[in-house]
């Protein structure tokens, strides 16, 4: 053991250290406030886009509803005019 400690006394240790460059991401920390705000804006825009796509997808129902509304409105107007003429 004494021989090993004597050899360790004259040995050289080379250390290399560096700082992480760009692109390094620390996964241990929570994202900052503005990062979270940006993420929330992106998520909100994605949700609005999905809602718009859902509304466009059901366009046949919009057309049928408009046609039915037009027919019902004209039917009521005609019946209102007929009942006034009868009186």
C-alpha positions in Angstrom: 0.0 0.0 0.0 2.9 2.3 0.7 4.2 1.7 -2.7 0.9 2.7 -4.4 0.6 5.9 -2.3 4.1 6.9 -3.4 3.3 6.4 -7.0 0.1 8.4 -6.7 2.1 11.3 -5.3 3.9 11.7 -8.7 0.9 11.1 -11.0 -0.7 13.8 -13.1 -4.4 14.3 -13.4 -5.8 16.1 -16.5 -9.2 17.6 -16.2 -11.2 19.1 -19.0 -14.3 21.2 -18.4 -16.6 23.2 -20.6 -19.7 25.3 -20.5 -22.7 24.1 -22.4 -23.1 25.9 -25.7 -26.2 27.0 -27.5 -28.9 24.4 -27.8 -28.3 23.1 -24.3 -31.6 22.9 -22.4 -31.8 22.4 -18.7 -34.6 19.9 -18.1 -34.6 20.4 -14.3 -35.9 23.9 -14.2 -39.5 25.1 -14.8 -40.2 27.2 -17.9 -40.3 30.9 -17.4 -43.4 33.1 -17.4 -43.1 34.4 -20.9 -42.4 30.9 -22.2 -45.6 29.7 -20.6 -47.5 32.7 -22.0 -46.2 31.9 -25.5 -47.2 28.3 -25.1 -50.7 29.4 -24.0 -51.1 31.6 -27.0 -50.1 28.8 -29.3 -52.5 26.4 -27.7 -55.3 29.0 -27.8 -54.7 29.6 -31.5 -54.8 25.8 -32.1 -58.1 25.5 -30.3 -59.6 28.3 -32.3 -58.5 26.7 -35.5 -60.0 23.4 -34.5 -63.3 25.2 -33.6 -63.3 26.9 -37.0 -62.7 23.6 -38.8 -65.5 22.0 -36.9 -67.9 24.8 -37.9 -66.8 24.5 -41.6 -67.2 20.7 -41.4 -70.9 21.0 -40.5 -71.7 23.4 -43.4 -74.6 21.2 -44.7 -76.5 21.7 -41.4 -76.0 25.5 -41.8 -77.5 25.4 -45.3 -80.4 23.3 -44.2 -81.1 25.5 -41.3 -81.0 28.7 -43.4 -83.4 27.1 -46.0 -85.8 26.0 -43.3 -85.7 29.4 -41.6 -86.4 31.1 -44.9 -89.3 28.7 -45.6 -90.8 29.1 -42.2 -90.6 32.9 -42.3 -92.3 33.0 -45.7 -95.0 30.6 -44.5 -95.7 32.7 -41.4 -95.9 35.9 -43.5 -98.4 34.3 -45.9 -100.6 33.0 -43.1 -100.5 36.4 -41.4 -101.7 38.0 -44.6 -104.4 35.4 -45.2 -105.9 35.9 -41.7 -106.0 39.7 -42.1 -107.9 39.3 -45.5 -110.4 37.0 -43.9 -111.3 39.5 -41.1 
